[in-house]
Amino acid sequence: MTGMVGSVTWQRCDELVKLGRHWVETMSSVQWRLGDAAVEIEPMRSYGGTNPSGNEELFTVSEAIRMFAEDVGLAYSTVRSYRWVTSRWPKERRRADVSHTVYKILASVPGEQERFEAVPPGQSARRARALDARQRETDRRLEGRHP
């Protein structure tokens, strides 16, 4: 295909999209890892729940997560958010082709099965449909020009 997308060729745009998808997967992977670490430091408990180890807590959940966040250089609210999203999505329910942001949005769906079923097709599936539609449109235009 020829033509431009903004200031770049279709080919360069496709290259940038591939890079961008990789960067999003990398970013999401880091967000999951930080959330997993925060859950390991302070597992989710019901409101007023006790420390599962049975020992007296040296830190409250907020203090422990705040300390972790500060030590890794992130805002407390960011790590708290990663922890909550992680608690709502078991590892076997996470897909690399769906951004962490999508999972964050869907984390508030109350029913577990409904939440798991709400995950949309990944970026690669959407991209394939868009490329297919673009190719069909190009083919249609070319057919009209050449008898």
C-alpha positions as CSV (number, residue, x, y, z in Angstrom):
1,M,0.0,0.0,0.0
2,T,1.1,3.5,-0.7
3,G,0.0,6.7,0.9
4,M,0.6,8.5,4.1
5,V,-0.7,8.4,7.7
6,G,0.0,11.8,9.1
7,S,3.6,12.5,8.2
8,V,4.7,8.9,7.7
9,T,4.2,6.2,5.2
10,W,1.8,3.3,5.9
11,Q,4.8,1.0,6.2
12,R,6.4,3.3,8.8
13,C,3.1,3.7,10.6
14,D,2.8,-0.1,10.8
15,E,6.4,-0.3,12.2
16,L,5.5,2.3,14.9
17,V,2.3,0.5,15.8
18,K,4.3,-2.8,16.3
19,L,6.8,-1.0,18.5
20,G,4.0,0.8,20.4
21,R,2.2,-2.5,21.0
22,H,5.5,-3.9,22.4
23,W,6.0,-0.9,24.6
24,V,2.4,-1.2,25.9
25,E,2.9,-4.9,26.7
26,T,6.2,-4.0,28.5
27,M,4.5,-1.2,30.5
28,S,1.6,-3.5,31.4
29,S,4.0,-6.3,32.5
30,V,5.7,-3.9,34.8
31,Q,2.4,-2.7,36.3
32,W,1.3,-6.3,36.9
33,R,4.7,-7.1,38.5
34,L,4.4,-4.1,40.9
35,G,0.8,-5.1,41.7
36,D,1.9,-8.7,42.4
37,A,4.7,-7.4,44.7
38,A,2.3,-5.1,46.6
39,V,-0.1,-8.0,47.1
40,E,2.7,-10.2,48.3
41,I,3.8,-7.4,50.8
42,E,0.2,-6.8,51.9
43,P,-2.4,-9.4,50.7
44,M,-5.9,-8.2,50.2
45,R,-8.1,-8.7,53.3
46,S,-11.7,-8.0,54.1
47,Y,-12.2,-4.7,55.9
48,G,-10.8,-5.0,59.4
49,G,-9.2,-8.3,58.5
50,T,-6.2,-9.6,60.5
51,N,-2.7,-10.3,59.4
52,P,-2.7,-13.8,57.9
53,S,0.6,-14.6,59.6
54,G,-1.0,-14.2,63.0
55,N,1.7,-11.9,64.1
56,E,1.1,-8.4,65.3
57,E,1.4,-6.0,62.3
58,L,4.4,-3.7,62.5
59,F,2.9,-1.5,59.8
60,T,-0.7,-0.9,58.7
61,V,-1.5,-1.9,55.1
62,S,-1.3,1.8,54.1
63,E,2.1,2.2,55.7
64,A,3.6,-0.9,54.2
65,I,2.3,0.0,50.7
66,R,3.4,3.6,51.1
67,M,6.9,2.5,52.1
68,F,7.1,0.1,49.2
69,A,5.9,2.9,46.8
70,E,8.4,5.4,48.1
71,D,11.2,2.8,47.9
72,V,10.5,2.0,44.3
73,G,9.9,5.7,43.4
74,L,6.2,5.7,42.7
75,A,3.2,7.5,44.2
76,Y,1.4,5.6,46.9
77,S,-1.9,5.9,45.0
78,T,-0.3,4.3,41.9
79,V,1.0,1.2,43.8
80,R,-2.3,1.0,45.7
81,S,-4.2,1.0,42.4
82,Y,-1.8,-1.7,40.9
83,R,-2.4,-3.8,44.0
84,W,-6.2,-3.6,43.7
85,V,-6.2,-4.4,40.0
86,T,-3.9,-7.3,40.6
87,S,-6.2,-8.6,43.3
88,R,-9.1,-8.6,40.9
89,W,-7.3,-10.4,38.0
90,P,-5.6,-13.7,38.7
91,K,-2.5,-14.3,36.6
92,E,-4.2,-16.9,34.5
93,R,-6.9,-14.3,33.5
94,R,-4.4,-11.7,32.2
95,R,-3.5,-11.4,28.6
96,A,-0.4,-9.6,27.3
97,D,-2.3,-8.3,24.3
98,V,-4.8,-6.3,26.5
99,S,-3.4,-3.3,28.3
100,H,-3.3,-3.0,32.1
101,T,-5.5,0.1,31.7
102,V,-8.4,-2.1,30.3
103,Y,-8.1,-4.4,33.3
104,K,-8.1,-1.5,35.6
105,I,-11.3,-0.2,34.1
106,L,-12.9,-3.7,34.3
107,A,-11.7,-4.3,37.8
108,S,-14.7,-2.6,39.3
109,V,-17.2,-5.1,37.7
110,P,-18.5,-6.9,40.8
111,G,-19.2,-10.4,39.6
112,E,-16.0,-12.4,38.9
113,Q,-17.4,-14.3,35.9
114,E,-18.9,-11.1,34.4
115,R,-15.6,-9.3,34.9
116,F,-13.6,-12.1,33.3
117,E,-16.0,-12.2,30.3
118,A,-15.9,-8.5,29.8
119,V,-12.3,-8.4,28.5
120,P,-12.4,-7.2,24.9
121,P,-10.4,-8.6,22.0
122,G,-6.8,-7.7,22.3
123,Q,-5.1,-4.9,20.4
124,S,-3.7,-7.5,17.9
125,A,-7.2,-8.7,17.0
126,R,-8.5,-5.2,16.6
127,R,-5.5,-4.2,14.5
128,A,-6.0,-7.3,12.3
129,R,-9.6,-6.3,11.6
130,A,-8.6,-2.7,10.9
131,L,-5.8,-3.8,8.5
132,D,-8.2,-6.2,6.8
133,A,-10.8,-3.5,6.4
134,R,-8.2,-1.1,5.0
135,Q,-7.0,-3.8,2.5
136,R,-10.5,-4.5,1.4
137,E,-11.1,-0.8,0.8
138,T,-7.9,-0.5,-1.2
139,D,-8.8,-3.6,-3.3
140,R,-12.3,-2.1,-3.9
141,R,-10.7,1.2,-5.1
142,L,-8.2,-0.6,-7.3
143,E,-10.9,-2.8,-8.9
144,G,-12.8,0.3,-9.8
145,R,-9.8,1.7,-11.6
146,H,-8.7,-1.4,-13.5
147,P,-11.3,-3.2,-15.6
